[in-house]
Amino acid sequence: MKIIVCIKQVPDAKDVRLDPVTNTMAREGVQSIMNPYDQHAVEEAVRLKEQLGGEVTVLSMGPPQAEEVLREAISCGADHGVLVSDRAFAGADTWATSYTLAKAVKKIGDFDLILCGKQAIDGDTAQVGPGLAIQLGIPFVTCIQKVREASAKELVMERMMDDGYDVLAVEYPALITVVKDLNEPRVPSLKGKMKAKKAEIQVFSAEGVGADPAKIGLAGSPTQVVDVFPPPPRGERAILTGSIDEQIEQLVVKLAVYL
C-alpha cells in the first residue's frame, strides 16, 4: 500500500505574527513545529503500513527549514520525505497550495491513500485537503475520528459530526483528513531518530513539478489579505479581588449602575 501524508511546518501558536508589508505569515526567526493535526495523520499512516504493508511518503511544501518536520515524521515511522520548496511558492493561498501539492503528488507517482490533518493551526481553513483531492480528481472524506476497518481495497471510518458521527467507506485512491481523536502519536525511537538523521530528503522546485507560474505563490492566489488590523478595544475592565462573597458584593454594586 502506498500512502502519502501531507504535513506542514507551522509557527508555534504562542509566537504567531504577520508581516506588516505583505500581510502574510512571518516565518523568519519564528519557532516552528509540525502542525499538530498532521502528527495524527502520520501516526495513522504508519499504523496502516504496519497492518497492510507498503510504504509511507511524507510531503511538505515550505521553505528549506521545513525539512525538519519531514525528518520528524520519518523518525516516527515514515519511509520517505519530499519537500516542495521554491521562492516562487511564497504567499500561496489554499488554492495555489492545493495546486502545487497536486503537481508534487503526480511527480511522486502512484498512490493508494493520501492523509492530511483536518486543518493547519496557522490558517485554520481546512481547505487544502479537500482542494488537493479535487485537483487530483479523487474522492475525499474529512474529519475522520476513527478507522474501523482497513483492507487492501477500502477504508471504513467514522466521520466526526456535531451530533455524533457518520460511518463511511471509501475505496482507493482517496484522500482523508483526520482529527486529533483518531489516535495517539508515538514517541520517536532511537532507531527512528537515527534513520531520520540519515534519510535523503528529495526537494522539488516549481520547475521540477511542472507548475504553471501563473498558478503558484502570491501571484497565483485568487484570495489575498488586503488589510490587517487589531480588534477594537473591549472597553473598561475591572478585576475583582477578595473572597467569593466579597467579589459577588463588588459585582452587584458595579451591575447596579446599569439598572
C-alpha positions in Angstrom: 0.0 0.0 0.0 1.4 3.4 -1.0 0.5 6.2 1.4 1.3 9.9 1.1 0.9 12.2 4.1 0.8 15.9 3.6 2.4 17.7 6.6 3.1 21.4 7.3 5.6 23.2 9.4 3.7 25.9 11.2 4.7 28.7 13.7 4.3 27.8 17.3 0.9 29.1 18.4 2.4 31.3 21.0 4.7 33.0 18.5 2.5 33.9 15.5 2.8 37.3 13.8 2.1 38.8 10.4 4.5 40.6 8.0 3.2 44.2 8.0 4.3 44.7 4.4 3.0 41.5 2.7 0.2 40.7 5.2 1.3 37.1 5.1 2.5 34.9 8.0 6.0 35.9 9.2 8.2 32.8 9.4 11.7 34.2 9.7 13.0 33.9 13.3 9.8 32.2 14.5 10.0 28.9 16.3 8.2 26.2 14.2 6.6 22.8 14.9 4.8 20.1 12.9 1.2 21.0 12.6 -0.5 19.1 15.4 -3.3 17.6 13.3 -0.6 16.3 10.9 1.1 14.3 13.6 -2.1 12.2 13.9 -2.1 11.8 10.1 1.4 10.5 10.2 0.6 8.1 13.0 -2.4 6.6 11.2 -0.4 6.2 8.0 2.3 4.3 9.9 -0.3 2.1 11.6 -1.9 1.3 8.2 1.5 0.4 6.8 2.2 -1.9 9.8 -1.2 -3.6 9.2 -1.3 -3.8 5.5 2.3 -3.4 4.4 3.6 -0.9 1.9 5.4 2.5 2.4 4.7 6.0 3.7 5.9 9.1 2.0 5.6 12.4 3.8 5.2 15.5 1.6 5.6 19.2 2.7 5.5 22.5 0.9 7.6 25.2 2.5 11.0 26.8 3.0 14.2 24.8 3.3 13.8 24.5 7.1 10.6 22.6 6.6 12.9 19.6 6.2 12.9 19.4 10.0 9.3 18.2 10.1 9.9 15.6 7.4 12.7 14.1 9.4 10.5 14.2 12.5 7.9 12.2 10.6 10.5 9.7 9.3 11.7 9.2 12.9 8.1 8.2 13.7 7.9 5.5 11.0 7.5 7.2 7.6 9.8 5.9 4.9 10.5 8.8 2.6 10.4 12.6 2.7 9.7 15.1 -0.1 10.0 18.8 0.3 8.4 21.1 -2.3 10.4 24.3 -1.9 10.9 27.3 -4.2 10.7 31.1 -3.5 8.1 31.2 -6.3 5.7 29.4 -3.9 5.8 32.2 -1.2 2.5 33.7 -0.3 0.4 30.9 -1.7 -3.3 30.7 -0.6 -5.1 27.4 -0.1 -6.0 27.2 -3.9 -2.4 27.7 -5.0 -1.1 25.4 -2.3 -3.5 22.6 -3.3 -2.4 23.0 -6.9 1.2 22.8 -6.0 0.8 19.8 -3.8 -1.2 18.1 -6.6 1.7 18.6 -9.0 4.1 17.2 -6.4 1.9 14.1 -5.8 1.8 13.4 -9.6 5.6 13.6 -9.7 5.9 11.2 -6.8 3.8 8.7 -8.7 1.2 6.0 -7.9 -0.5 6.1 -4.5 -3.4 4.5 -2.8 -4.2 6.9 0.0 -3.4 10.5 1.0 -3.8 11.6 4.6 -3.9 15.2 5.8 -4.6 16.9 9.1 -8.0 18.4 9.3 -6.5 21.9 9.2 -3.3 23.9 9.9 -3.2 25.9 13.1 -1.8 28.9 11.4 -4.5 29.3 8.8 -7.4 27.2 10.2 -9.2 27.0 6.8 -9.4 23.2 6.5 -9.4 23.7 2.7 -6.1 22.3 1.5 -7.0 18.6 1.9 -10.3 18.8 0.0 -8.7 21.1 -2.5 -5.9 18.6 -3.2 -8.4 15.8 -3.7 -10.3 17.9 -6.2 -7.1 18.8 -8.1 -6.3 15.1 -8.3 -9.9 14.1 -9.1 -10.2 11.6 -6.3 -12.9 11.1 -3.6 -12.2 12.6 -0.1 -13.6 12.3 3.4 -13.0 14.9 6.1 -12.8 14.9 9.9 -12.1 11.2 10.4 -12.1 10.3 14.1 -11.7 6.5 13.8 -10.7 3.9 11.3 -12.9 0.9 11.9 -11.6 -1.4 9.2 -8.8 -1.2 6.7 -8.2 -3.6 3.8 -6.2 -3.5 0.6 -9.4 -2.3 -1.2 -11.1 0.2 1.1 -11.3 2.0 4.5 -14.3 2.0 6.8 -14.3 5.1 9.0 -16.1 7.3 11.4 -16.5 10.9 10.4 -16.9 13.4 13.3 -20.2 15.4 13.2 -21.7 18.0 15.6 -24.3 15.5 16.7 -22.3 12.2 16.6 -20.6 10.6 13.7 -21.2 9.1 10.3 -19.9 5.6 9.2 -18.4 5.8 5.7 -16.5 3.5 3.4 -14.2 4.8 0.6 -12.2 2.8 -2.0 -8.7 3.8 -3.1 -7.4 6.0 -4.4 -8.8 8.5 -1.9 -7.9 11.3 0.5 -8.9 11.7 4.1 -8.4 14.4 6.7 -8.1 13.5 10.3 -8.8 15.0 13.7 -7.0 14.6 17.0 -9.3 12.0 18.4 -8.1 9.5 15.8 -5.0 8.2 17.7 -2.1 9.0 20.0 1.1 9.8 18.1 4.0 7.7 19.0 7.3 9.0 20.5 10.2 8.5 18.1 12.6 5.6 19.0 16.4 6.0 19.0 16.4 3.8 15.9 13.9 6.0 14.2 15.9 9.1 15.0 19.0 7.6 13.5 17.1 6.7 10.4 15.7 10.2 10.1 19.1 11.8 10.5 20.5 9.7 7.6 17.4 10.0 5.4 17.7 11.7 2.0 15.0 14.3 1.5 14.0 14.9 -2.1 13.5 18.5 -3.0 11.1 19.5 -5.8 11.2 23.0 -7.3 8.4 24.8 -9.2 10.1 23.8 -12.5 10.7 20.3 -11.2 7.0 19.6 -10.6 6.0 21.3 -13.9 3.9 24.0 -12.1 2.4 26.8 -14.1 4.0 30.1 -12.8 0.6 31.8 -13.1 -0.9 29.3 -10.6 1.6 29.3 -7.7 2.6 31.6 -4.9 1.1 35.0 -4.2 0.6 35.9 -7.9 -1.4 32.7 -8.5 -3.6 33.0 -5.4 -7.2 34.1 -6.0 -7.5 35.2 -2.4 -5.2 37.7 -0.8 -5.1 39.6 2.5 -5.9 43.2 1.8 -5.7 44.7 5.3 -4.8 43.6 8.8 -5.9 45.4 11.9 -6.3 44.7 15.6 -9.8 44.2 17.1 -11.4 47.2 18.7 -10.8 47.7 22.5 -13.3 45.8 24.6 -13.9 48.8 26.9 -13.2 49.3 30.6 -12.3 46.2 32.5 -12.1 45.5 36.3 -10.6 42.8 38.3 -12.5 41.7 41.4 -10.5 40.6 44.5 -11.1 39.1 47.8 -13.2 36.1 48.8 -16.1 34.8 46.6 -18.6 36.6 48.8 -16.7 39.8 48.6 -16.4 39.6 44.8 -20.1 39.0 44.5 -20.8 42.1 46.5 -18.4 44.1 44.3 -20.1 42.7 41.2 -23.6 43.6 42.4 -22.5 47.2 43.1 -21.0 47.5 39.6 -24.0 46.0 37.8 -26.4 48.2 39.8 -25.1 51.1 37.8 -26.7 49.7 34.6 -30.1 49.0 36.2 
